[in-house]
Amino acid sequence: MKVRALPLLWGVTSSLWAQIDENRPISVRHPVLKLYPLAMIDIFQYTLHAAVELPTSQHSSLQVEGGWVFGDLGSGGNLGTTEEDFSQTGFKARVLWREYFSEDPPKKPTYTYTGGYLAFLGGFQYYAQNLGYLDTTSVWPPPQPAPQIPYERTIYAFSLGFLVGYQGQIGSRLVIDVYGGMGMRYAQHTWKPMKPPYRDLRFTPVGDLIVRPGGRPVPYMGFSLGWILR
């Protein structure tokens, strides 16, 4: 009798545990593909900025970001050039190590990291700007043709910093990530054929507003929308 009762007891226990485990919210970590909407409407640096967050452990991840800078920067006053519109192209690259704060057991299934986090970042930026053509008519008066000499600038920038943010899961696939922080950036500007005479400037080129030469503290703030890859 006892021998026959053992298989029955084992079956009831296994079924009960399976039901409990089935009803318990799961918490797993999958990669997340992210897009930064605000970067695409930044009038100074129109950027297609995307990232992928990769799991490394239960509470930490590695996020790799890249951005392509594109588009016309609009018209600005007079740079002593024959063209008012100027444009730039370039790219951004950034790597973040994110450490998530300990959290309570999930109340619903989660498929990526959720909750508050602290992130440390390192980044690189490059811009090639076309600022129009130098007005050489006063140097080469008629009947000699005035040559077209372009004003060009390249910008290199390196940055280090930290972010504090919160990441939440909406539904079973969508992720929203909101963050803010501070950092330091060092930028170098190179001009061709020369640095323009600033006494004649009627506007400030974009690089002097966003990526100023030398070392500067910089704030970080924004959000991204993500899609869980599972």
Buried (B, 14 or more C-beta within 10 A) or exposed (E): EEEEEEEEEEEEEEEEEEEEEEEEEEBEBBBBBBBBEEBBEBEBBBBBBBBBBEBEEEBBBEBEBBBBBBBEBEEBEEBBBBBEEBBBEBBBEBBBBBEBEEEEEBEEEBBBBBBEBBBBBBBEBBBBBBBBBBBBEEEEEEEEEBEEBEBBBBBBBBBEBBBBBBBBBEEEBEBBBEBEBEBEBEBEBEEEEEEBEEEEBEBEBBBBEBBBBEEBEBEBEBBBBBBBBE
